[in-house]
Amino acid sequence: MSKEPSDYYSGLLRLWREDGKNQTSWRASLESSLTGTRHTFASLEELFLFLRRQVGAGSAATTDKSMVRCEPPPTPE
């Protein structure tokens, strides 16, 4: 992946939970649809840091919380 922020990224995100000795941790991998490059992350925080760097840290998209919208999944009919 280039170091320049891009206007579009497509990839496959995998998340899984691993149970440790006294805690449960989330792991992640992100694979680029374009290049096939796979990045793995030991925590969600590492994943989020990577994504922030990809879109350019400090951009409006990463700092403006009013742009974040969470909606529940549709209920089956």
Order of alpha helices (4+ residues) and beta strands (2+ residues): beta-beta-beta-alpha-alpha
